[in-house]
Amino acid sequence: MEEPQPPAAAHLNSLIEQVADAPAPSRELFAEVWFATTSKQHPDIKGRFALLMEAKAWTEAALLTVACALPEWRVVTKANRGAGEALMLPPDHVGGVPERSSDTVSHPGGAALAILQAMLTAKSGVR
């Protein structure tokens, strides 16, 4: 029998599924991920995030979310027509793909969604 997950872990897992199932980025989804993963941010940063969403600059909004949610981590991303891939590298990354890195996430909805999904997966493993 599986142990029940803490609410925060369950919420992150729910968000991972929502992002994985999303056909395209949306303001609602990005805002939900932002509020669930970032701590209290300076008003300028929150304003910048809102402007990026308004401009539908999804990849930049996803990268800003990562910078606030996992500030020491790095993102490796690749975009193709329509699809995108992302990998999160932990702070102590020196070379190669470290053990604590996320799996590479491929998302047919683009690089922004792949970045969010990889970040959520990495954050769910950070304790």
C-alpha positions as CSV (number, residue, x, y, z in Angstrom):
1,M,0.0,0.0,0.0
2,E,1.4,3.4,-1.0
3,E,1.8,6.1,1.7
4,P,-0.3,9.2,1.2
5,Q,1.6,12.1,-0.2
6,P,1.8,15.4,1.6
7,P,-0.5,18.0,0.0
8,A,2.4,20.0,-1.6
9,A,3.7,16.8,-3.3
10,A,0.2,15.8,-4.4
11,H,-0.4,19.4,-5.8
12,L,2.9,19.3,-7.7
13,N,2.0,15.9,-9.2
14,S,-1.4,17.2,-10.2
15,L,0.3,20.2,-11.9
16,I,2.8,17.9,-13.7
17,E,-0.2,16.0,-15.1
18,Q,-2.0,19.2,-16.1
19,V,1.1,20.5,-17.9
20,A,1.7,17.2,-19.6
21,D,-1.9,17.1,-20.8
22,A,-2.0,20.7,-22.0
23,P,-2.2,21.1,-25.8
24,A,-0.8,24.6,-25.6
25,P,0.3,27.2,-23.0
26,S,-2.4,29.2,-21.3
27,R,-2.5,32.1,-18.8
28,E,-4.5,30.0,-16.3
29,L,-2.0,27.1,-16.3
30,F,1.1,29.4,-16.1
31,A,-0.4,31.4,-13.3
32,E,-1.3,28.2,-11.4
33,V,2.3,26.9,-11.8
34,W,3.7,30.3,-10.8
35,F,1.7,30.6,-7.6
36,A,2.3,26.9,-6.6
37,T,6.1,27.0,-7.1
38,T,7.5,30.4,-6.5
39,S,7.8,32.0,-3.1
40,K,7.1,35.6,-2.3
41,Q,8.6,37.7,-5.2
42,H,9.4,41.3,-5.6
43,P,6.6,43.2,-7.3
44,D,8.8,44.0,-10.3
45,I,9.3,40.3,-10.9
46,K,5.6,39.6,-10.6
47,G,4.9,42.4,-12.9
48,R,7.4,41.1,-15.4
49,F,5.8,37.7,-15.3
50,A,2.3,39.2,-15.9
51,L,3.7,41.2,-18.9
52,L,5.3,38.0,-20.4
53,M,1.9,36.2,-20.1
54,E,0.1,39.1,-21.6
55,A,2.5,39.1,-24.5
56,K,2.2,35.3,-24.8
57,A,6.0,35.1,-24.4
58,W,5.5,31.6,-23.0
59,T,9.1,30.4,-23.1
60,E,10.3,33.6,-21.3
61,A,7.5,33.2,-18.7
62,A,8.6,29.6,-18.1
63,L,12.2,30.5,-17.7
64,L,11.3,33.3,-15.2
65,T,9.2,30.7,-13.3
66,V,12.2,28.4,-13.1
67,A,14.5,31.2,-12.0
68,C,12.2,32.0,-9.1
69,A,11.2,28.4,-8.2
70,L,14.6,26.7,-8.5
71,P,17.1,29.7,-8.6
72,E,20.3,27.6,-8.5
73,W,19.2,25.2,-11.2
74,R,19.8,25.5,-15.0
75,V,17.6,24.7,-17.9
76,V,18.7,23.0,-21.1
77,T,16.0,23.2,-23.8
78,K,15.5,22.4,-27.5
79,A,12.6,23.5,-29.7
80,N,11.4,22.0,-32.9
81,R,8.4,22.9,-35.0
82,G,5.6,22.8,-32.4
83,A,7.4,20.5,-30.0
84,G,9.9,21.2,-27.3
85,E,12.3,19.4,-24.9
86,A,13.7,20.5,-21.6
87,L,16.1,19.1,-19.0
88,M,16.8,20.6,-15.5
89,L,20.3,20.5,-14.2
90,P,20.9,20.8,-10.4
91,P,23.1,23.5,-8.8
92,D,26.1,21.2,-8.4
93,H,26.2,20.3,-12.1
94,V,29.8,20.0,-13.3
95,G,29.7,18.0,-16.5
96,G,27.6,15.3,-18.2
97,V,24.1,14.7,-17.0
98,P,24.1,14.4,-13.1
99,E,22.1,11.9,-11.2
100,R,19.8,14.5,-9.7
101,S,18.9,16.1,-13.0
102,S,15.3,15.6,-14.3
103,D,14.6,13.3,-17.2
104,T,14.4,15.0,-20.5
105,V,10.8,16.1,-21.0
106,S,9.4,16.2,-24.5
107,H,6.2,18.1,-25.0
108,P,4.2,18.4,-28.3
109,G,2.9,21.8,-27.0
110,G,6.3,23.5,-27.2
111,A,9.4,24.4,-25.3
112,A,7.5,26.4,-22.6
113,L,5.4,23.5,-21.5
114,A,8.4,21.2,-21.6
115,I,10.3,23.6,-19.4
116,L,7.4,23.8,-16.9
117,Q,7.0,20.1,-16.8
118,A,10.7,19.5,-16.3
119,M,10.8,22.1,-13.5
120,L,7.8,20.7,-11.7
121,T,9.3,17.2,-11.9
122,A,12.7,18.5,-10.5
123,K,10.9,20.5,-7.8
124,S,8.9,17.5,-6.8
125,G,12.2,15.7,-6.1
126,V,13.8,18.6,-4.2
127,R,13.3,18.2,-0.4
